[in-house]
C-alpha cells in the first residue's frame, strides 16, 4: 500500500469503495421491496497497515511531524490495535489506528451466535424451536414431512397442516391493520379501541322481514302501524371494545333516523348490543375467533327504531394471511330472535367475506388499504309484510346478497378512517345502496 507525501493513504480508492457500498445498499433495498431475497454482501476490509511504523524524517520540524511511534497492545474484547504515527501539513497531525479484530466466542463461552439463513424469502434462524417444524412445540415428538407440493392448492393445504400441527413458536401475536380493514366483516383479533360509524341506507324494502330490522308493522305487531313500500335510514353508532390478550368485550350504542316513502320520519336511540369475543386459534397464517353478541330492545319498536325483542347472535370469525400485501376476512353468524312475534320473527344465517389488499404507503406510517366485500343473509323462518297488502308472506327460503368496494386509510396503526359500500345483487334486499363511514381510535 503506497502513501502520499503527507503520510495519508490515497483518497481515490476510498471514494471508489464508498460509491460501491452505496450502490449495493440502494440495489439491495430496491430488490427487498420488490419481494426478492436479499443476502448481505461480504464486508470489505482495508488491508492491514505494514508492521513497521512510519518513520519521520530526521530534518522534519516538530510542528510538521510526529516522532516515530508504534505501540501494540491487546485491547478489551480480544481486538489488537496498531498505532502508527504520521506526519501532517500546516500543523495538522494525524494518527491512524488500524485494528485487527479477532473472532472470539461470545461472553461467557458457548456456541457462536447463529447467522440467518435466507430461504424462499423467509429468514430462518438455526435456533431450536425457530428453524422449522422440528421441536416446535413441547410435547410433540413427530416431525412435519417436507413440503413436496407442486401446485398452489397443494402448498396451501400443506401450510394449513403445518399451521395446525406445528405452528411457529416465535410468532408474536399483535393487531395488524391489513387483517382488520373490512367494513361489514368483524375482525378476528380483539383490540382495545373506540369506533364511530355512520351508516346510510337507501331504498330498503320489507323492513319487517323476520323482524331483523324492525318489528312487525301494519298494526298486528309491535312495529309501526303503517306498512311502507320502502324507506331510507341513517344511523350513528359508538362502539367501545376492551381487550386483554385473546379475549375482548364490547358494547355498541346506535342512534337511528328513519325516513319512509310515505313521508314519515322518526329518530332516536336504537337497540343496544353487547358481546364478547375469544380467539380459538391464533397463528401467523390464520386466526379463528368465537363471538357472542346480545341485542337488547332499547329502541322504541312502534317508531321503527328497534325490533322489540332480545336477539342472540353467535358467530365464527376467521382471518387468513394470503401474502404480505393481502388478507382475507370471513364471518358466519346465526341471528336468533327471542320473544318476537310468533309469526314474523325468524332466524337467519348471515355471512360476510372481505379481501383486503395493501395499496400504498408504509404500515408504520400512512397506509392505504383497499377492500372488496360480499355479504349475504339467508332467511330460515319468519314472515314479512308487502305494501300495500296486509297479507303475511313467508320469509324463509330467500337470500339477500350485496357487496362493494371500500378504502381505509391507517395512520401508524393508531387511528384510521375509511368508507365502505354495499350494493344489492338481488331483487329483494335490505338497502339497495348502503354506505358506511368509520373512524377508529386504538389505545
C-alpha positions in Angstrom: 0.0 0.0 0.0 1.5 3.3 -1.0 1.3 6.6 0.8 1.2 10.2 -0.3 3.8 12.8 0.7 1.6 13.9 3.6 1.6 10.4 5.0 -2.1 9.8 4.3 -3.5 6.9 2.1 -4.7 7.9 -1.4 -8.3 9.1 -1.3 -9.3 7.7 -4.7 -9.7 4.1 -3.6 -11.7 5.3 -0.6 -14.1 7.2 -2.9 -14.5 4.1 -5.1 -15.3 1.8 -2.1 -17.8 4.4 -0.8 -19.6 4.6 -4.2 -19.7 0.8 -4.5 -21.0 0.4 -0.9 -23.8 3.0 -1.5 -24.8 1.3 -4.8 -25.0 -2.1 -3.2 -27.2 -0.7 -0.4 -29.6 1.0 -2.9 -29.9 -2.1 -5.1 -30.5 -4.4 -2.0 -33.1 -2.0 -0.7 -35.0 -1.9 -4.0 -34.8 -5.6 -4.5 -36.0 -6.3 -1.0 -39.1 -4.0 -1.6 -39.8 -5.9 -4.8 -40.1 -9.1 -2.9 -36.7 -10.6 -3.6 -34.4 -12.4 -1.2 -31.5 -10.3 -0.1 -28.3 -11.7 1.1 -25.8 -9.3 2.5 -22.5 -8.9 0.6 -19.3 -9.8 2.3 -17.8 -7.0 4.3 -14.8 -5.4 2.6 -11.9 -4.5 4.9 -9.0 -2.3 4.2 -5.6 -4.0 4.2 -3.8 -4.0 7.5 -1.0 -1.4 7.8 2.6 -2.5 7.5 4.0 -3.9 10.7 6.8 -1.3 10.8 5.8 2.2 12.0 6.1 5.2 9.7 9.5 6.8 10.3 9.5 10.6 10.2 12.5 12.2 8.5 15.2 13.5 10.9 15.1 17.0 9.5 11.3 17.4 9.9 10.2 20.1 12.3 8.1 19.1 15.4 5.3 21.2 14.0 5.0 19.2 10.8 5.7 15.7 12.0 5.4 13.3 14.8 8.2 11.3 16.3 8.3 7.7 15.2 6.0 5.9 17.5 4.5 2.5 17.5 2.6 0.6 20.1 0.9 -2.7 20.0 -1.2 -3.8 22.9 -4.2 -6.0 23.3 -7.5 -4.2 23.8 -10.7 -5.2 25.5 -12.7 -7.8 23.7 -9.6 -9.5 22.2 -9.0 -7.0 19.5 -5.4 -6.0 18.8 -4.6 -2.5 17.6 -1.6 -1.0 15.9 -1.0 2.7 16.5 1.0 4.4 13.8 2.3 8.0 13.9 2.2 10.0 10.7 3.3 13.5 9.6 0.9 16.3 8.7 0.9 19.6 7.0 0.0 23.0 8.2 0.4 22.0 11.8 -2.3 19.3 11.4 -1.3 15.9 12.8 -3.0 12.6 12.1 -2.8 9.4 13.9 -4.1 6.3 12.2 -5.3 3.4 14.2 -5.8 0.1 12.4 -7.5 -2.6 14.4 -7.2 -6.3 13.7 -10.4 -7.8 15.0 -10.2 -11.5 16.0 -13.2 -13.8 16.1 -13.9 -14.6 19.7 -16.6 -16.6 21.3 -19.5 -14.6 22.9 -19.1 -13.5 26.6 -19.5 -16.4 28.9 -18.4 -19.0 26.3 -20.8 -21.3 24.5 -21.6 -21.7 20.9 -21.2 -18.8 18.4 -24.3 -16.8 17.7 -26.1 -18.3 14.7 -26.4 -16.3 11.4 -29.6 -16.0 9.5 -30.3 -18.3 6.5 -32.5 -16.9 3.7 -34.8 -19.5 2.2 -37.8 -18.7 0.0 -37.8 -15.1 1.2 -38.1 -16.0 4.9 -35.2 -15.6 7.3 -34.9 -18.7 9.4 -32.5 -18.9 12.3 -30.8 -22.1 13.3 -32.2 -22.0 16.8 -34.1 -24.8 18.5 -37.8 -24.2 18.0 -37.4 -21.5 15.4 -36.0 -23.3 12.4 -38.9 -25.3 11.0 -41.3 -27.9 12.3 -38.7 -29.8 14.2 -39.1 -29.3 18.0 -41.6 -26.5 17.5 -44.0 -27.4 20.3 -43.2 -29.0 23.7 -44.8 -32.5 23.8 -44.7 -33.0 20.1 -42.2 -35.6 19.1 -43.0 -36.1 15.4 -41.6 -34.0 12.6 -43.6 -32.4 9.9 -43.0 -34.0 6.5 -41.2 -31.8 3.9 -43.3 -29.7 1.6 -43.2 -31.6 -1.8 -46.3 -30.0 -3.2 -46.1 -28.8 -6.8 -49.4 -26.8 -7.1 -50.7 -23.8 -5.3 -53.5 -25.7 -3.8 -51.1 -28.4 -2.5 -48.8 -25.7 -1.0 -51.8 -24.1 0.6 -53.0 -27.4 2.2 -49.5 -28.0 3.4 -49.4 -24.6 5.0 -52.7 -25.3 6.8 -51.4 -28.6 8.0 -48.2 -27.1 9.3 -50.1 -24.2 10.9 -52.3 -26.7 12.8 -49.7 -29.3 13.8 -46.6 -27.3 14.3 -47.1 -23.6 14.4 -44.2 -21.2 14.6 -43.2 -20.8 18.3 -41.6 -17.5 17.5 -44.9 -15.9 16.3 -45.7 -12.7 18.2 -49.4 -12.1 18.2 -50.4 -8.4 17.5 -53.1 -6.4 15.9 -52.5 -5.7 12.2 -54.4 -3.2 10.1 -54.4 -5.3 7.0 -56.1 -8.1 8.9 -58.9 -5.9 10.2 -59.7 -3.5 7.4 -63.2 -4.7 6.3 -66.3 -2.7 7.0 -69.1 -5.3 7.1 -66.9 -8.2 8.4 -65.8 -8.3 12.0 -62.1 -8.5 12.9 -60.8 -11.8 14.4 -58.4 -10.2 16.9 -59.7 -8.4 20.0 -58.3 -5.0 20.4 -58.9 -2.1 22.7 -60.5 0.6 20.5 -63.2 3.2 20.1 -65.1 3.3 16.8 -67.6 5.8 15.4 -69.7 4.6 12.5 -72.1 6.3 10.2 -74.5 4.1 8.2 -76.6 5.4 5.3 -79.1 3.1 3.6 -81.4 3.9 0.7 -84.4 2.2 -0.8 -84.9 -0.5 1.8 -87.9 -2.8 1.1 -89.7 -5.2 3.5 -88.1 -3.7 6.7 -90.1 -6.0 9.0 -88.8 -9.2 7.3 -88.2 -11.8 10.0 -88.1 -8.8 12.5 -84.4 -8.3 11.8 -84.5 -4.5 11.2 -87.8 -3.6 12.9 -90.8 -5.3 14.4 -94.0 -6.4 12.6 -95.7 -3.5 11.0 -99.3 -2.9 9.9 -100.9 -2.8 13.3 -100.6 -6.5 14.0 -97.3 -6.4 16.0 -95.0 -4.2 18.0 -93.8 -2.2 14.9 -95.1 0.8 13.1 -98.8 0.8 12.4 -98.3 1.6 8.7 -96.8 -0.7 6.1 -94.4 1.2 4.0 -93.2 0.4 0.4 -89.6 1.5 1.2 -87.5 3.7 3.4 -84.1 5.2 3.9 -82.2 5.4 7.2 -79.2 7.0 8.8 -77.6 5.5 11.9 -74.7 6.8 14.0 -73.2 4.3 16.4 -70.4 4.4 19.0 -68.6 1.1 19.5 -66.3 0.5 22.5 -64.1 -2.6 22.9 -61.8 -3.6 25.7 -59.4 -6.4 25.0 -56.8 -8.4 27.0 -54.8 -10.9 25.1 -57.1 -13.2 23.2 -60.3 -12.1 25.0 -62.4 -9.0 24.4 -65.7 -7.4 25.4 -67.6 -4.7 23.6 -70.8 -2.6 23.6 -72.4 -0.6 20.7 -74.9 2.2 21.1 -76.8 3.3 17.9 -78.8 6.4 17.2 -81.2 5.9 14.2 -83.1 8.2 11.9 -85.7 6.7 9.6 -87.5 8.3 6.6 -90.3 6.4 5.0 -91.5 6.7 1.4 -94.9 7.8 2.7 -93.4 10.9 4.4 -92.9 9.6 7.9 -89.8 10.4 10.0 -88.6 9.0 13.3 -85.4 9.4 15.2 -84.0 8.1 18.5 -81.7 5.6 20.1 -81.8 2.1 18.6 -81.3 -1.3 20.2 -78.1 -1.5 22.2 -75.9 -4.6 21.8 -73.2 -6.1 24.0 -70.9 -9.0 23.4 -67.7 -10.9 23.9 -65.1 -12.5 21.6 -62.5 -15.1 22.3 -59.8 -16.4 20.0 -59.8 -20.1 19.4 -56.8 -20.3 17.1 -54.1 -17.8 16.6 -51.1 -18.3 14.3 -49.3 -16.2 11.7 -51.3 -17.9 8.9 -54.8 -18.0 10.4 -56.9 -16.7 13.3 -60.2 -18.1 14.4 -62.5 -16.4 16.9 -65.8 -17.1 18.5 -68.0 -14.1 19.1 -71.3 -13.8 21.1 -73.5 -10.7 20.6 -76.7 -9.9 22.5 -79.1 -7.3 21.2 -81.3 -5.7 23.8 -84.6 -3.9 22.9 -83.8 -0.3 23.9 -85.2 1.4 20.7 -89.0 2.2 20.5 -90.2 -0.5 18.2 -93.5 1.3 17.3 -91.5 4.1 15.8 -89.3 1.8 13.8 -86.2 2.3 16.0 -85.9 -1.3 17.2 -87.2 -4.9 17.0 -89.0 -5.0 20.3 -87.3 -8.3 21.4 -84.0 -9.7 22.5 -81.8 -11.4 19.9 -78.7 -13.6 20.2 -76.0 -13.7 17.6 -73.2 -16.3 17.9 -70.7 -16.1 15.1 -67.4 -17.5 13.9 -64.8 -15.1 12.6 -61.7 -16.0 10.6 -58.7 -14.2 9.3 -56.3 -15.8 6.7 -53.0 -14.3 5.8 -52.7 -14.6 2.0 -49.5 -12.7 1.4 -47.5 -9.8 2.9 -49.8 -7.5 1.0 -53.3 -9.2 1.2 -55.6 -10.7 3.8 -58.9 -12.5 3.8 -61.6 -11.9 6.4 -64.7 -14.1 6.9 -67.6 -14.2 9.3 -70.5 -16.6 9.6 -73.3 -15.7 12.1 -76.7 -17.0 13.2 -79.2 -14.4 14.3 -81.7 -15.9 16.8 -84.7 -13.8 17.9 -86.1 -14.4 21.4 -89.7 -13.3 22.3 -90.6 -11.7 19.0 -93.8 -12.0 17.0 -94.6 -15.7 16.8 -95.4 -15.5 13.0 -92.9 -12.8 11.9 -89.8 -13.3 14.0 -87.5 -15.9 12.4 -83.8 -17.0 12.5 -81.5 -16.2 9.7 -77.9 -17.0 8.7 -75.8 -14.1 7.6 -72.2 -14.3 6.2 -69.6 -11.8 5.2 -66.3 -12.1 3.3 -63.7 -9.5 2.6 -60.5 -9.3 0.6 -58.1 -6.7 1.9 -55.1 -5.5 -0.2 -52.3 -3.0 0.6 -52.3 -0.3 -2.0 -50.0 2.5 -0.9 -47.9 3.6 2.0 -45.9 2.1 4.8 -47.6 0.1 7.7 -45.5 2.1 10.2 -46.7 5.4 8.7 -49.7 6.2 6.5 -51.1 3.0 5.0 -53.9 2.8 2.3 -55.8 -0.4 2.1 -58.4 -1.4 -0.5 -61.3 -3.7 0.4 -63.8 -5.8 -1.6 -66.7 -7.4 0.3 -69.5 -9.8 -0.2 -72.5 -10.0 2.2 -75.4 -12.5 2.4 -78.5 -13.1 4.5 -80.3 -16.4 4.2 -83.8 -16.4 5.9 -84.7 -19.7 7.7 -88.0 -18.8 9.2 -90.5 -15.9 9.8 -92.6 -13.7 7.6 -92.9 -10.1 6.2 -95.5 -7.6 5.0 -95.6 -6.4 1.4 -97.1 -2.9 0.7 -100.0 -2.3 0.3 -101.3 -5.7 1.2 -101.5 -6.8 4.9 -101.2 -10.4 3.9 -98.5 -12.4 5.7 -95.8 -13.7 3.3 -93.2 -16.3 4.3 -89.7 -15.0 4.6 -87.9 -18.4 4.6 -86.0 -19.8 1.6 -84.9 -16.3 0.5 -81.4 -14.9 0.3 -80.2 -11.3 0.1 -76.8 -10.6 -1.5 -74.9 -7.4 -1.6 -71.3 -6.2 -2.0 -69.0 -3.5 -2.9 -65.6 -1.8 -2.5 -64.1 0.2 0.3 -61.0 2.2 1.2 -59.4 2.6 4.6 -56.5 4.9 5.5 -54.5 3.9 8.5 -52.1 6.1 10.4 -49.4 4.3 12.3 -51.8 1.6 13.5 -53.2 4.1 16.0 -56.1 5.7 14.1 -57.8 5.0 10.8 -60.6 6.4 8.6 -62.5 4.6 5.8 -65.5 4.4 3.6 -67.2 1.2 2.5 -70.1 0.4 0.3 -72.6 -2.4 -0.5 -74.9 -2.6 -3.5 -77.8 -5.1 -3.7 -77.3 -8.0 -6.1 -80.8 -9.5 -5.6 -84.2 -8.1 -6.4 -85.2 -8.3 -2.7 -82.7 -6.6 -0.4 -82.2 -4.6 2.7 -80.8 -1.3 1.4 -80.3 -1.2 -2.4 -77.4 1.2 -1.7 -75.6 1.2 1.6 -72.6 3.4 2.6 -70.6 3.0 5.8 -68.1 5.5 7.1 -65.9 4.7 10.1 -63.3 6.4 12.3 -61.4 4.2 14.7 -59.0 5.0 17.5 -57.0 2.4 19.3 -55.3 2.7 22.7 
